[in-house]
């Protein structure tokens, strides 16, 4: 291949792939802004509901930069994070087998929003050793078709990529499903033999909070928790 042919191939690829990815990235940013508004509205609705019941629950919406939102619900913290890259899927992935994608391979390129569940105290007390869990990943293409990989209902309610169109109602359903999963995902006592030893450093590192790793399923098999992927 000569220099001119190489240059033409580069320009062709830029036009065909790079421009598409840039378009999806810009649309993902706009979509995430609308997603954040839905999260904020859910937080306000929950605050109003708990006030009516005379219940004092810690409910807080907080933006942590352009690409991340924290939603605290009592003892749980949900983190919604927009990835800055655009993704495609391997040839064995279910979306590659859809007629919708075969008709236009560009439809397989997606932006991604990740949803994590942490203990609220992990951030409140700066417990750096604590762990959180990804409970869902939301993928959306340039035509606003979407699907979700995730736990329990998050993994089987939203997997019709060829027909499902993202809108604000969809966003609210995903947010509320994430909250329900997180609240039903209990903090379990880890097996005794896993935590029977503690170092002096762990005790002294963070006075009063104990710098010992904590997570909802420490010492248990989180993967077995009804992990359904589209």
C-alpha positions in Angstrom: 0.0 0.0 0.0 1.5 3.4 -1.0 1.5 6.5 1.1 -1.5 8.0 -0.8 -3.6 4.9 -0.3 -2.7 4.8 3.4 -3.7 8.4 3.8 -7.0 7.7 2.0 -7.7 4.7 4.3 -7.0 6.8 7.4 -9.4 9.6 6.3 -12.0 7.0 5.4 -11.7 5.3 8.8 -11.9 8.8 10.5 -15.0 9.6 8.6 -16.6 6.1 9.2 -15.6 5.4 12.8 -14.1 8.3 14.6 -16.8 10.8 13.6 -19.4 8.2 14.7 -17.8 7.8 18.0 -17.5 11.6 18.5 -21.2 11.9 17.7 -22.1 9.2 20.2 -19.9 10.8 22.9 -21.6 14.2 22.5 -25.0 12.6 22.6 -23.9 10.5 25.7 -23.0 13.7 27.5 -26.4 15.3 26.8 -28.2 12.1 27.8 -26.2 11.9 31.0 -27.3 15.4 31.9 -30.9 14.3 31.5 -30.1 11.2 33.5 -28.7 13.4 36.3 -31.9 15.5 36.3 -33.9 12.3 36.8 -31.7 11.1 39.7 -32.1 14.5 41.3 -35.9 14.4 40.9 -36.0 10.9 42.4 -34.1 12.2 45.4 -36.4 15.1 45.8 -39.5 12.8 45.6 -38.1 10.5 48.2 -37.3 13.3 50.5 -40.8 14.6 50.2 -42.2 11.1 50.8 -40.2 10.5 54.0 -41.1 14.0 55.3 -44.8 13.1 54.9 -44.2 9.9 56.9 -42.2 11.8 59.6 -39.2 9.6 58.9 -35.7 11.1 59.1 -33.7 9.3 56.4 -30.4 10.6 54.9 -31.2 11.3 51.2 -28.7 13.3 49.3 -28.0 14.1 45.6 -24.5 15.3 44.9 -22.7 15.9 41.6 -19.0 14.8 41.7 -17.8 16.5 38.5 -19.2 16.3 35.0 -19.3 12.5 34.7 -20.4 11.3 38.1 -23.4 11.6 40.5 -23.7 10.3 44.1 -27.1 9.4 45.5 -27.2 8.6 49.2 -30.2 6.7 50.4 -29.9 6.0 54.2 -27.0 3.6 54.5 -26.4 3.1 50.8 -24.5 5.2 48.3 -25.3 4.7 44.6 -22.7 6.1 42.1 -23.8 6.8 38.5 -20.8 7.3 36.3 -20.6 8.1 32.6 -17.6 6.5 30.9 -15.7 8.9 28.6 -15.1 6.3 25.9 -17.3 4.6 23.3 -17.6 0.9 23.2 -18.3 -1.9 20.7 -18.9 -5.6 21.5 -17.2 -8.8 20.5 -18.6 -10.9 17.7 -20.2 -13.4 20.1 -22.2 -10.7 22.0 -26.0 -11.0 21.6 -26.4 -7.5 20.0 -24.1 -8.5 17.1 -26.5 -11.2 16.2 -29.5 -8.8 15.9 -30.8 -7.8 12.5 -31.0 -4.3 13.8 -27.2 -4.2 14.1 -26.4 -6.3 11.1 -28.3 -3.8 8.9 -25.9 -1.0 10.2 -22.9 -2.1 12.3 -22.5 1.5 13.6 -25.5 0.8 15.8 -23.3 -1.4 18.0 -21.3 1.5 19.2 -22.5 2.6 22.6 -21.9 5.0 25.4 -21.9 3.5 28.9 -23.2 4.5 32.3 -22.1 2.4 35.2 -24.0 2.1 38.5 -22.1 1.1 41.7 -23.4 0.4 45.2 -21.2 1.4 48.2 -21.9 1.7 51.9 -22.5 5.4 52.6 -20.2 5.2 55.7 -17.3 4.1 53.4 -17.2 7.6 52.0 -18.5 9.4 55.1 -15.5 8.1 57.2 -13.0 7.9 54.3 -12.6 4.1 54.7 -10.3 3.7 51.7 -10.1 -0.1 52.0 -13.9 -0.6 51.6 -15.3 -2.0 48.4 -18.3 -1.4 46.3 -20.1 -3.4 43.6 -21.1 -2.7 40.1 -24.8 -3.5 40.0 -25.6 -2.4 36.4 -24.2 -1.0 33.1 -26.4 0.9 30.8 -25.4 1.0 27.1 -26.9 3.5 24.6 -26.2 4.0 20.9 -26.7 7.1 18.7 -30.3 6.2 18.0 -31.0 6.0 21.7 -31.5 2.2 21.6 -30.3 0.8 24.9 -29.9 -2.3 27.0 -28.7 -3.0 30.5 -26.3 -5.6 32.0 -27.0 -6.1 35.7 -28.2 -7.8 38.8 -31.7 -9.3 39.2 -34.4 -7.2 37.5 -31.7 -4.8 36.1 -30.5 -7.7 33.9 -33.7 -9.0 32.4 -36.1 -6.0 32.2 -34.0 -4.0 29.8 -32.4 -6.2 27.2 -34.4 -5.5 24.0 -31.7 -3.5 22.2 -33.4 -3.7 18.8 -36.6 -2.1 20.0 -36.1 -0.3 23.4 -35.7 3.5 23.1 -34.3 5.4 25.9 -36.3 8.3 27.4 -36.8 10.0 30.8 -39.3 7.4 31.9 -36.8 4.7 31.2 -34.1 6.5 33.1 -36.4 6.8 36.2 -37.2 3.1 36.1 -33.6 2.2 35.9 -32.7 4.5 38.8 -35.5 3.2 41.0 -34.6 -0.4 40.2 -31.1 0.3 41.2 -32.2 1.8 44.5 -34.5 -1.1 45.3 -31.6 -3.6 44.5 -29.2 -1.7 46.7 -31.6 -1.5 49.6 -32.3 -5.2 49.4 -28.6 -6.0 49.1 -27.8 -6.4 52.8 -24.5 -6.0 54.6 -23.7 -9.5 55.8 -21.4 -10.5 58.6 -18.3 -12.0 56.9 -17.2 -15.5 57.9 -15.3 -15.4 61.2 -12.1 -16.9 59.8 -11.9 -14.2 57.1 -11.6 -11.4 59.7 -10.2 -12.9 62.8 -6.8 -11.3 62.2 -6.0 -7.6 62.1 -2.7 -5.7 61.9 -1.6 -2.9 64.1 -1.4 -0.7 60.9 -5.1 -1.4 60.2 -6.1 -0.3 63.7 -3.9 2.8 63.8 -4.4 3.9 60.2 -7.8 5.5 60.8 -8.5 6.1 64.5 -12.1 5.4 65.5 -13.1 3.8 62.2 -10.8 0.8 61.8 -9.2 0.7 58.4 -10.4 -2.8 57.7 -12.0 -3.7 54.3 -15.8 -3.7 54.5 -18.3 -4.4 51.8 -21.8 -5.9 51.6 -20.6 -9.3 50.5 -17.1 -9.5 52.0 -16.2 -13.2 52.1 -19.2 -14.2 50.1 -19.7 -15.0 46.4 -21.3 -11.9 45.0 -21.2 -13.3 41.5 -23.8 -15.9 42.5 -26.3 -13.2 43.4 -28.7 -13.7 40.5 -26.3 -12.1 38.0 -28.3 -11.8 34.7 -26.7 -10.3 31.7 -28.5 -9.4 28.5 
